[in-house]
Amino acid sequence: MLMENQLILASASPRRRELLRQIGLEFQVVPSRAEEQILPNETPEEHVIRLSLDKATEVANRDHISGRWFIGSDTIVLCDNRILGKPENEAHAATMLKQLSGRQHQVLSGYAVIDRQTGKQRAEAVSTRVWFRQLTDVEITGYIATGEPADKAGAYAIQGLGICFVSRIEGSYTNVVGLPLCKLTLAMKELGIPLLI
């Protein structure tokens, strides 16, 4: 059985915490202090993988943190080949939602799992395609007023009220929430992390 102090989630995201709890894992949360910046000539896939590794590594390198396995992750929304991160303010959120309205976009989540004991690691980027129905200005304004878009990549939460805007998806749903559980659990098994199934 996996002891709570063996697995560390290097993220403050409540959505990622909930996803790991959903599959029966016990873990500690230690938010990473790794810098989140876009590097020149970096592809979106390279970006989310690098940040995921940076987050997991930053926490794993802290001597006072006990634990064997460290999980880092990063999620971005990609539209018109541009990365849409978290909105800076309500006007920025409105601009993002208008850009996504009636169109398809891509959600990329990177994950990284580091085994501090063996030095082995797994990291990958997973892509999901998401289609939004056409949104009205009233809907966008009302959604922003709920506060939900404030700390979400692309200014929406598929696991919250934002699901009302999503006409369909192609790929992993949990990837859009913030962790591609199907791919992540396979990587965890490869590194010897005990899982319920």
C-alpha positions, -999 to 999 in steps of 0.1 A, spaced: 0 0 0 13 35 -9 21 56 21 9 92 20 44 107 23 58 87 -7 39 105 -34 41 143 -38 19 164 -61 40 195 -71 9 216 -78 -15 238 -59 -43 230 -83 -74 218 -65 -85 201 -98 -54 180 -100 -58 171 -63 -93 159 -69 -83 138 -100 -57 120 -80 -81 114 -51 -106 101 -76 -83 72 -84 -77 64 -48 -42 78 -43 -28 91 -11 -3 119 -15 10 152 -2 7 185 -19 38 207 -22 32 235 -47 62 241 -70 80 275 -71 93 268 -107 90 298 -130 64 295 -157 76 313 -188 75 306 -225 109 302 -241 117 313 -277 112 287 -304 96 263 -280 67 242 -293 35 240 -271 43 203 -265 79 211 -254 65 239 -232 41 218 -212 66 189 -208 94 213 -197 72 230 -172 59 197 -158 95 185 -154 106 218 -139 78 217 -113 84 181 -103 122 186 -102 120 218 -82 101 201 -54 121 169 -56 153 189 -51 142 203 -18 161 183 8 136 188 36 107 173 16 104 136 21 89 115 -6 99 92 -35 77 100 -64 70 136 -76 43 146 -101 44 179 -120 19 191 -146 11 221 -168 -20 228 -189 -24 252 -217 -51 261 -242 -40 265 -278 -60 285 -304 -48 298 -337 -13 285 -328 -13 308 -298 -10 298 -262 -39 310 -240 -28 310 -204 -47 322 -174 -65 356 -180 -49 387 -165 -83 403 -158 -120 402 -168 -114 419 -201 -87 395 -210 -110 366 -201 -137 380 -223 -113 383 -252 -103 346 -248 -139 333 -246 -148 353 -277 -118 338 -295 -130 302 -285 -167 309 -292 -181 287 -320 -147 271 -327 -124 242 -320 -93 245 -298 -67 223 -284 -59 216 -247 -24 204 -240 -15 190 -206 20 179 -198 28 156 -170 61 144 -154 67 117 -128 101 116 -111 113 87 -90 138 103 -66 151 69 -55 160 55 -89 164 87 -109 140 75 -135 113 98 -149 85 98 -174 71 129 -191 47 134 -220 23 159 -235 -13 148 -242 -37 167 -265 -74 169 -265 -96 188 -290 -125 208 -277 -154 224 -296 -173 254 -282 -208 263 -293 -214 299 -303 -215 321 -272 -234 353 -267 -220 384 -251 -245 380 -222 -233 345 -216 -197 355 -216 -203 384 -192 -224 362 -169 -198 335 -169 -170 359 -160 -192 373 -132 -191 339 -115 -154 342 -110 -148 307 -125 -126 318 -154 -101 337 -132 -74 311 -127 -81 288 -156 -61 284 -188 -83 296 -217 -106 313 -191 -129 283 -186 -134 252 -165 -148 221 -182 -155 205 -148 -175 236 -138 -200 259 -154 -178 260 -185 -191 226 -195 -222 244 -208 -202 259 -236 -186 226 -247 -204 209 -276 -180 180 -279 -145 168 -271 -121 144 -289 -96 128 -265 -91 127 -227 -116 146 -206 -93 146 -175 -66 161 -197 -88 192 -201 -94 193 -164 -56 192 -158 -42 157 -157 -44 130 -184 -51 102 -160 -50 73 -185 -15 82 -197 -4 93 -162 -14 61 -145 5 40 -171 36 61 -164 31 57 -127 29 19 -131 61 19 -151 79 36 -122 65 12 -96 39 34 -80 12 11 -64 -23 18 -78 -57 4 -70 -61 -11 -105 
